[in-house]
Amino acid sequence: MDSVRVAQDEQGIATVSLNCPERHNAFDDQLIAHLTEQIECLGAQEAVRGLILTGEGKSFSAGADLNWMQRMADYSQEENFADSLKLANLMHVLNECPKPTIAAVQGSAFGGGVGLVACCDMAIAVERASFCLSEVRLGLIPAAISPYVVAAIGERAARRYFLTAERFSAQEAKRIGLLHEVVADQALLKEMVHTLMAACIKGGPEALQDAKTLIKDVAYQPVDENLRIMTAERIAKARSRTEGREGIAAFLEKRSPNWVTSV
């Protein structure tokens, strides 16, 4: 059985499912490698317009697989570093994916599973989902996922949940910024994710990618002359390229731009 399953619809929306329900979609080296490969591949395909990340079974992801962690305990520090770098690379690849990404959290997310949620552009969860950054209970730390989780929930919330390793609810995850929405059940989860992705793919493919880069480049930067020049240059480039001209023409002509497909 493939640890990662991919399906793509007629509009170019790819659904990537963690497919190890019997072990709650826990990470091991194989799942990390497969998931990294799939996200990189989908992100590079022009036909792919967006990516939905979800899990099969009761859990979104239980974090690190205990058998894998037991094997790692016998590794040298150098071997552990090489192994850990693969997880860090997975988070980086997902965070930097040029397509819009949505985490459809159909069950609980622990440890690295929280990292996957934080790396997606948007995150929606069912009411019953719970979350936990449990690493300190094992004498470990959530190092590889920390840049993305702290960016999502802020330093103050991280100080609590990194240290207490307590479980928190989907509503609390929304309150601290990990989630955008909480819905009652999986049917509403599917509906909400579809609504958000449908809104995303109305945007120009180049504009969507550039908007993601823009957020990263302007966040927490001083609004000085360099930033003003950089943002002016970027909008000038967007206006003058083919996609920008098509978008403006379509708006004035009261038609859909050429990147919008009707299915």
N, C-alpha and C positions, 0 to 999 in steps of 0.2 A: 504493500500500500504506500502510495506517495505521501510523504509527510506534509507536502504543500500542494494544494489543488488550485488550478486556475481555470476560470471560465470567462468568456468575453462575449458581450452582446453586440447587436447590430449597430449600436451607437458608439462602439469603441470603449465601453466601460468594462474594465477588467475587475473581476472579483477574485481576490487571493484569499484562500481559506487555509488556516492551520488545520491539519487533518490527522491529528493524533488524539482523538477524543478519549481513548482508553487510558491515556496518561495526562489528560487535561491540557493537551497541547503544550506540554513542558518543553523547554529548549534542551537540545543537545547539539553536538557539533554538526550532525547531519542536517537537522532542521535549520540551523543557522545558515549553513552553506546553501541549502535549497532556497530558503526564503530570500537571501541576499541575491542569488542568481536570478530569481524570478523578478524581483523588484527592479534590478538593473536592466534586465531584458525588456520589461514592459515600459520602463521609463524612457528607453531609447527608441521605441517604436512610434512612428508618426501616426499610425492608425489608432493608437491607444489614446483616449481623451481623458480618462480618469481612472483611479484605482481605489477600490474598496477593500479594506483588510478586515477579515472576520475570523471566527473559529468554528469548528464543528464540535457538537456535543455541549455539555453543560458549562464548560469554562472557555473563556477567551484564551487565556494562557496562564498556567500556574507558575511561570518563571522557569528557573533552571531545573532540569530533571535531576533527581537525587542520585541516580546511578551514575550519571555523567559527572556530577559534583564529586562523588566518591572516587571516581577515576582520576579526576583532576587533583585530588588531595595527594596522590602519589607522584604527581609531576614535579619536576624541578621548578624553580622560580622562572627560569628562562622559558620552559615549556608552558607554564601557566600564562606568562606574558603573551606568547604567540597565540595561545588559545583565546585569551581574553580579548586580544586585538580583533579577532574575528567577530565577536559580539559587538564591540565598539564600531566596527566597520558596518555591520548590519544596521545599527541605529543611524549612522551617518548616511548610508545609502537611502534609507527610508525618509529621513529628514530632508535630504537634498533632492528627492525625486522631483523631476520637472513637471510632473502631472499633478493635478489636484488629488489629494488623498483624504479618505475618510475612514476612520476606525468605526466599524459597526460592532459594538461590544455586546455580544449576546449572552455573556456570562462573566464570571469573576476574572479579574486580572491581578496577578501578584508579581512582584519583582520585575523581571525583564518584560513581562506582559504590560505593566504600567508604562515602561519605556516605549514600547511600540505605540501605545495610545498617544503618548506625549509627542511622538515624532510625526504623527499625522496632522494634516492641516485642520481637520475637524474631527470631532469624536462624539458619538452618540451611544448611549447605553440603555439597556433595559433596567427597570426599577430594581429588579432583584440582584443585579450585579454588585459585587463588593470589590474593594481594592485594598492592597496592602504592599508596603515596601518593607519586607520582612527580613532583609539581609542581616541586620545586626543580631537578630535572634540566633543566627548561625555563626556568629563571629565574623561576619563579612560586611561589606559596604556596597551600596548600589552605584558603583563608580562609573561603569560604562554608560549607564542610562542617565546619570545625574545632570549633565548639561541640558538635556531635553526636558526632564521632569522639573528641574528648578525653573527653567524658562516658562513652563506651563503653569506651575502652581505658586511660584514665587519663593523667595528665600525663607520667609516667615513660616509658611505652611510646611516647607521642607524641613525646617528645624524640628517641627513636631513629629511629622510622620516618618522621617528618616530615623529618628531616635527612639520613638515609642514602638515602632513596628505594629501599631494597632490597625485593625481593619477599619475601613471607613466606607460609608454607603455611597451609592450613585449620586444621591442628592448632595452629599458633602463633596464628592468629586466635582460636581458642577459648581458648587459654591466657591471652591478654591481655584477653579479654572482648568482642571484636567479635562472636563467634559463641556460640551456646548449645550447639549440637551439630554434629558432623561425621558424615556417613554415607558408605557405600561407593559408592553409585551413585544415579542419578536415580529408580529405582523406590523405593528406601528413603527418598529425599528426599521424594517425594510422600506416602509412608506416614507419615513423621514429621510433616510439615506438617499432614496431615489429622488426625492424633492430637491435636496441640496446638490446632488450631482447633476441633475437636470439644469439647475440654475448655473452651475459652473461651466458646463459645456456650451452654454450660450455665449460665453466669452471666447475671444480669439485665442487659438492655441499658443501663439507667441506671447500675447499679452498676459495670459495666465502664468506662463513660465516666468516672464519678466516681473510680474506682480509679486510672485513668491520671492524672487531674488531681491526686489526692492525692499520688502519688509525686513529681510535679514540685514540689508545694508544701511537702512536708516534707523533701525531700532536702537534706542539709547545713545544715539549720536548727537553731539551739540549742533544746534541749527545755526551753523556759521556759513561763511561765504563758500567754503568748499562743498558743503552739503547742498546749498542753494544751486551752485553751478552743476553739480552732479545730477540733481533731480531735473533741472531744466534741460540738460543734455539728453536725459532719458526720454522725457516726454517729446522732445523734438524728434528724436530717432523714431519713436513709436508713431508719431503723426506722419512722417515722411515715408515709412515703409509700406509695402503693398497691403499688408493686413490692416493697417490703420486707415489707409485710403479707402479700402473696401468697406470697413465698418462705418465710416462717416457717410460714404455714398449710400449704403444700404439704409441707414437711418433717415437720410434726407429723401430717399426714394420710397420710404415706407415698405421695405421688403426685408427679408431675412438675409444676413450676410452669408457668403458662400461656405463658411465653415459650419453652419447650422444645417443638420440633416433632419428630415422628417421621416419617421419610421412608423 
